[in-house]
Amino acid sequence: PRLSAAPITLTTEEDQDLRGEPAHKTPRKLAERATIIVLAAAGTGVRETARQLGIWPKTVRRWRARWLSSPAGTSIAVRLADEQR
């Protein structure tokens, strides 16, 4: 059987923040991660999201999982930031 990705639901505030115009100095990767989450919340699948953004499905899965594993009260900036090395 095919496994489907866990659904992502966003609060109205999170949705507005993620869809907002990125600042001129917003790193491209941060904007890409926000788009992954917005598309996931809209019900777009992993492969379709990867195709639309021109990235690997593994990247989409990683950021969806990172978003879901973060506590609900965590800020968007922290949820989309790179992990410490």
N, C-alpha and C positions, 0 to 999 in steps of 0.2 A: 504494500500500500504506500501511496505517496504521503509524505509528511508535509504539512503546510506550516508556514511560519506562524509563530504566536502573534495574535493581534496586538496592535498598539493603539491605545486610546490617549488622546491629549485633552487637557483642559483648554478652555477657551483662551486663557492667557498664554499657555504654552504654544498653542497653535498660532496665535498672533505674533508672538516673539519669533518663532521659527520661520514664519512666512514673511516677516518684515524685511525691508530692503537692507541688504548687508552694507555696512559702512565701507567706505572706500578702502580702508586698510584691513578689512576682515580677510584673514587668510582663506585662500580658495578651498582648502581641505575642510575648514570649519563650515563654510557655506555648503559644501558638498554633503557633509554629515547631517546638517539641518534638513537638506532636501531629502535625504534618505529617510529620515524620521517622518517628514510630512507625507511622503509618498506611502510609507508603511501605514500611517494612520488613515490614509485615504483608501486602503485596501489593495494597493498595488503589490504584486508578488515580488519575491526576491529577484528572480531572473529578469522580469520586466523592468524593475528598478535599475538593475545593473545595465541592461541594454540601453535604457533612456539616458543614463549618466555616463556610459562608456567606461564602466569599471567592472572589476571581477565580482561575481556573486558572493564570493567569500568575504569581500569587503563589506557588502551590504549585510550579510549575516552577522558579521562581527559587530557592526554598529547598532543593529537592531538588538542584539543580545546585550550589549553594553547599556543601551537605553533601558531595557527591561530590568536589568540587574541593579540599576541605581535606585536608591530609595526615592519615593515619590516627592519628597520635599526638597531634593537636591536641585540646585540651580542648573539652568540649561547649559551655561558655560562650563560647569564642572562635568556635566554628563557627556558633553561633546569633546572635552579636552583629551589630549594624549595622556596615557598612563605614565607615571614616573618610571624612569629607567634605573 
